[in-house]
């Protein structure tokens, strides 16, 4: 291992931005709640006669 590769490896290891791949929350729950919101919105729009 040379002196130039070690700092570069550490630099890339520290430059994480905390994007979506770091956030692994309850994905199934989010999908179910999202689709429930879509269905409720569709029912509301239909009942109000807007569609």
Helices and strands as residue ranges (DSSP letters): H 3-14, G 20-22, H 27-47
